[in-house]
Amino acid sequence: MSDASSYPIVKKEVPTFYFIGVTTGKSSINKVFPLWTKELGHPEVVLEGIDCKLNDDPENYRRAVAQIKYDPLSLGGLVTAHKINLLDAARDMFDYLDPYADICGEVSSISKCDGRLEGHAKDPITSGLSLDAVIGSGYFARTGGDILCFGAGGSAVAIALHLMNKPDAADRPKRFVVVNRSQGRLDHLKQMVSRIPTDIEFEYIFNSDPRQNDSIMARMPEGSIIINATGMGKDTPGSPITNDGLFPRYGLAWELNYRGELDFMHQAIAQKETRHLTIEDGWVYFVHGWTQVIAQVYHLEIDPPLFARLDALANSIRS
């Protein structure tokens, strides 16, 4: 594997926090970050985006990690769409991986501590905080609903892990159905699930036909949670379902994106009244995700009062 001398490291003149994504310039974090970092007592830190293609060349992921690892003023960063691929490409460059990163095979947070480069998978925490805020306790016992997740990437892995770790059976679905367009991601999720004892029945479906996804969704019981974790509607165009797909009555449609065309969410909105749907976008996920990673990079704790202030600042710029 290549070492530091293989990569052009840019020596930063100011403390820099990186955002490794696909279209980072379009994210609301560009407006939110200066407000947050001032509130946290670090107004000198600047945000810099690194755009990579989906399933990019592994060397591009290694270059991004090398910049953070070897430049003293590169503090760390957040990873969005590349969480699994980046760790696959650069695992040897990390000095420490937290247990979630090891279990999930992904990193969403890159930070430094005592000269070590550390990788954390924050999504099991952030997805849990976000989902719990939406559904409350005892949802699955109360509704009899299951989970249908379109997409088997890092967010799907994190949501599955969060639900598997719920100690109360009332907070766990009986069934978790995941549909993905590539077999590799399904295999990755299946491997993770196999390592943890659970009473949740997982079903893995390899499919790329939106009409077939309509049929799969039609078989879900009332009250089920339907999740778009594909990136479609933001990173790529379209939706995993067609306009003819019917959401389960009294269900929850959770669009993990908060920006872009959001086709999936608009499909749900069109059925909100007739199917009695609850609809959530990815904004709460966005706020929890970023604050968790910033806390890791800055080595600070964000307690509920501080989170409330950061949440209010974020909402103040939301268009």
ChimeraX attribute file (.defattr): number of C-alpha atoms within 10 A of each C-alpha:
attribute: neighborCount
match mode: 1-to-1
recipient: residues
	/A:1	8
	/A:2	12
	/A:3	9
	/A:4	14
	/A:5	9
	/A:6	10
	/A:7	16
	/A:8	10
	/A:9	16
	/A:10	12
	/A:11	12
	/A:12	12
	/A:13	9
	/A:14	13
	/A:15	17
	/A:16	20
	/A:17	24
	/A:18	21
	/A:19	25
	/A:20	25
	/A:21	21
	/A:22	20
	/A:23	16
	/A:24	17
	/A:25	14
	/A:26	10
	/A:27	16
	/A:28	17
	/A:29	19
	/A:30	16
	/A:31	13
	/A:32	19
	/A:33	22
	/A:34	17
	/A:35	16
	/A:36	20
	/A:37	18
	/A:38	12
	/A:39	14
	/A:40	16
	/A:41	9
	/A:42	13
	/A:43	14
	/A:44	11
	/A:45	18
	/A:46	16
	/A:47	15
	/A:48	16
	/A:49	18
	/A:50	17
	/A:51	15
	/A:52	18
	/A:53	13
	/A:54	13
	/A:55	12
	/A:56	13
	/A:57	13
	/A:58	14
	/A:59	14
	/A:60	18
	/A:61	21
	/A:62	23
	/A:63	18
	/A:64	21
	/A:65	24
	/A:66	24
	/A:67	22
	/A:68	23
	/A:69	24
	/A:70	17
	/A:71	15
	/A:72	16
	/A:73	18
	/A:74	25
	/A:75	22
	/A:76	26
	/A:77	28
	/A:78	24
	/A:79	22
	/A:80	19
	/A:81	22
	/A:82	23
	/A:83	24
	/A:84	22
	/A:85	21
	/A:86	27
	/A:87	24
	/A:88	16
	/A:89	18
	/A:90	20
	/A:91	18
	/A:92	11
	/A:93	20
	/A:94	18
	/A:95	13
	/A:96	18
	/A:97	20
	/A:98	13
	/A:99	12
	/A:100	19
	/A:101	22
	/A:102	16
	/A:103	19
	/A:104	24
	/A:105	22
	/A:106	29
	/A:107	29
	/A:108	26
	/A:109	28
	/A:110	26
	/A:111	27
	/A:112	23
	/A:113	14
	/A:114	5
	/A:115	11
	/A:116	13
	/A:117	21
	/A:118	21
	/A:119	28
	/A:120	21
	/A:121	27
	/A:122	24
	/A:123	32
	/A:124	23
	/A:125	17
	/A:126	25
	/A:127	27
	/A:128	21
	/A:129	16
	/A:130	20
	/A:131	17
	/A:132	14
	/A:133	12
	/A:134	16
	/A:135	14
	/A:136	10
	/A:137	14
	/A:138	15
	/A:139	19
	/A:140	21
	/A:141	15
	/A:142	11
	/A:143	16
	/A:144	14
	/A:145	24
	/A:146	24
	/A:147	25
	/A:148	22
	/A:149	24
	/A:150	26
	/A:151	23
	/A:152	29
	/A:153	24
	/A:154	28
	/A:155	24
	/A:156	24
	/A:157	26
	/A:158	25
	/A:159	20
	/A:160	25
	/A:161	24
	/A:162	19
	/A:163	21
	/A:164	19
	/A:165	14
	/A:166	13
	/A:167	9
	/A:168	11
	/A:169	15
	/A:170	16
	/A:171	20
	/A:172	26
	/A:173	23
	/A:174	17
	/A:175	17
	/A:176	19
	/A:177	18
	/A:178	24
	/A:179	24
	/A:180	22
	/A:181	17
	/A:182	14
	/A:183	14
	/A:184	13
	/A:185	20
	/A:186	23
	/A:187	13
	/A:188	17
	/A:189	24
	/A:190	16
	/A:191	13
	/A:192	17
	/A:193	19
	/A:194	9
	/A:195	9
	/A:196	12
	/A:197	9
	/A:198	15
	/A:199	12
	/A:200	17
	/A:201	11
	/A:202	17
	/A:203	13
	/A:204	17
	/A:205	18
	/A:206	15
	/A:207	17
	/A:208	14
	/A:209	12
	/A:210	17
	/A:211	16
	/A:212	15
	/A:213	20
	/A:214	18
	/A:215	14
	/A:216	16
	/A:217	22
	/A:218	14
	/A:219	11
	/A:220	21
	/A:221	18
	/A:222	18
	/A:223	23
	/A:224	26
	/A:225	26
	/A:226	24
	/A:227	22
	/A:228	27
	/A:229	24
	/A:230	26
	/A:231	21
	/A:232	22
	/A:233	22
	/A:234	19
	/A:235	18
	/A:236	12
	/A:237	13
	/A:238	16
	/A:239	22
	/A:240	27
	/A:241	23
	/A:242	17
	/A:243	16
	/A:244	11
	/A:245	20
	/A:246	17
	/A:247	28
	/A:248	23
	/A:249	19
	/A:250	20
	/A:251	24
	/A:252	25
	/A:253	25
	/A:254	22
	/A:255	25
	/A:256	26
	/A:257	24
	/A:258	19
	/A:259	15
	/A:260	15
	/A:261	17
	/A:262	21
	/A:263	20
	/A:264	24
	/A:265	22
	/A:266	15
	/A:267	19
	/A:268	24
	/A:269	16
	/A:270	12
	/A:271	17
	/A:272	19
	/A:273	12
	/A:274	11
	/A:275	17
	/A:276	15
	/A:277	21
	/A:278	19
	/A:279	18
	/A:280	20
	/A:281	19
	/A:282	17
	/A:283	19
	/A:284	19
	/A:285	21
	/A:286	19
	/A:287	19
	/A:288	21
	/A:289	23
	/A:290	21
	/A:291	19
	/A:292	21
	/A:293	24
	/A:294	24
	/A:295	15
	/A:296	23
	/A:297	20
	/A:298	17
	/A:299	12
	/A:300	11
	/A:301	13
	/A:302	16
	/A:303	8
	/A:304	9
	/A:305	9
	/A:306	13
	/A:307	16
	/A:308	12
	/A:309	13
	/A:310	23
	/A:311	17
	/A:312	11
	/A:313	17
	/A:314	20
	/A:315	13
	/A:316	10
	/A:317	12
	/A:318	10
	/A:319	5
